[in-house]
Amino acid sequence: MTSQNSQSPQETPDSLLVELADYTVDFEPASELAYDTARWCLMDSLGCALLALNYPACHRLLGPLVPQAQAPGGSRVPGTDFELDPVTAAFDIGCLIRWLDYNDTWLAAEWGHPSDNLGAILSCADYLSRGADRAGTRPLVIRDVLTAMIKAYEIQGVLALANAFNRVGIDHVLLVRVASTAVATAMLGGTKSQVIDALSNAWIDGGPLRTYRHAPNTGSRKSWAAGDATARAVRLAFMAIAGEMGYPTALSAATWGFSDTLFGSKPIELARPLGTYVMENILFKVSFPAEFHGQTAVEAAISLHPQVRDRLGDIHQVRIETQESAIRIIDRSGPLGNPPARDHCLQYMVAVALIHGALTADHYEDEAANDPRIDQLRKKIQVVENTSYSRQYLDPDLRSIANAVSIHFSDGSATENVQVLYPLGHRRRRGEAVPQLKDKFLSNAATRFGAGDVKTMLELFEDSQLLQQMPVHQFLDCFHAANQL
């Protein structure tokens, strides 16, 4: 008979579980740069979510699992009229933010999108804030959200620095589940022991296979996988708060632990002390909804568009020099049957940019993809590794995501080799990026809300002091569907 004891086995917890719990519960960020960056991450993520609502394939996944089963007083889903339990709301928010591959990014040995964690953070924060407001106690404010973001970004991003889960076929949303579990459990009032218990279960869940990101199985799951991970995290957090047991050596147990079972018996390590490093160095997707390793290639291709738009038929070869990671992830040939396959194809992105001088989410839809010039040009694209780009990509002081593009014509002439080392959303180009991030938000939000509401939203993000002190439930009320066009 199975024991119903809710106590953890009497073993010393894995040191990584303890370190993550200590950081989540005790750390108080002091970096104003981190808080300032988190503010723009929140704005950008919500803008991405609002834009995603315009795509039926995304919209049909949202809402209560059982029709009409809303949860008044629960968590709101921005841009909709849904009020749901926090687990379901976490899925919806995470799905919306991630759908168009347009949210912020972190590149290292493992890749990922730390704003995926906002599914858990916003759903828990709204649930707690509304409950406190009803009880007449202090609701959570947006500074609490920003603090949780800094911690979730740090956990996901630092774990990604040295641990390449992709090398063993595991998808990076594993780290979303881990980071969101830690932060959600703490937000809900969990003790360090409960955070450890919840985290152990997050690791025991293992990791989804990356197969849905790669041919021949590339599909829309890559757009909802983060929502799934962050929803699971909230579920595990509530279970830990309710007293469900954890598993102290979930990572290190011989034969059956995560490391032995799924990670080639290698330990999971933190490459640096946990602090505010990741938030301070996060990468924004400012201009193009495309897999981040190709962002600079698209930027280079767009700069070449005026030289090639009237000579597309004369092109003999397009040469792309890139990093090793880009070759592994987005160097693809053959048919691309859906938008998720197209936005993870370096050749498709560059071909569209050369033809149109732009790249938007609509360019991945079937209507645009049916343009025969795209596949004709894809066949002429050669992708090669530039080893210096690969080294600079992993250098912690550089963290470049470089690409270079050149066009060679049938008559023997060629364009210059256009090299872009750092994308617009890189920390080294942050001053240049923020005004365009605001424009991106205005454009995205305007697809769902009237001009007056959009202006008010942007003004709120621009006033850091006002934003940080605003109760979470009042903030999310600004994004309620009742205000839509």
Secondary structure, DSSP 8 states (H G I E B T S, - for coil): ------S--SS---HHHHHHHHHHHH-----HHHHHHHHHHHHHHHHHHHHHTT-HHHHTT-S-SSTT---TTSEE-TTS--EE-HHHHHHHHHHHHHTTS-S-BEESSSEE-GGGGHHHHHHHHHHHHHHHHHHTS---BHHHHHHHHHHHHHHHHHHHHH--GGGGTB-THHHHHHHHHHHHHHHTT--HHHHHHHHHHHHHT---BGGGGSTTS--THHHHHHHHHHHHHHHHHHHHHTT----TTTTT-TTTSHHHHHSTT-----SS--SSHHHHT-B---S--S-GGGHHHHHHHHHHHHHHTT-GGGEEEEEEEE-HHHHHHH---S---SHHHHTT-HHHHHHHHHHHS---GGGGSHHHHT-HHHHHHHTTEEEEE-HHHHHHHH-TTT----EEEEEEETTS-B---EEE-S-TTSGGGHHHHHHHHHHHHHHHHTTTB-HHHHHHHHHHHH-HHHHHTSBHHHHHHTT-GGGB-
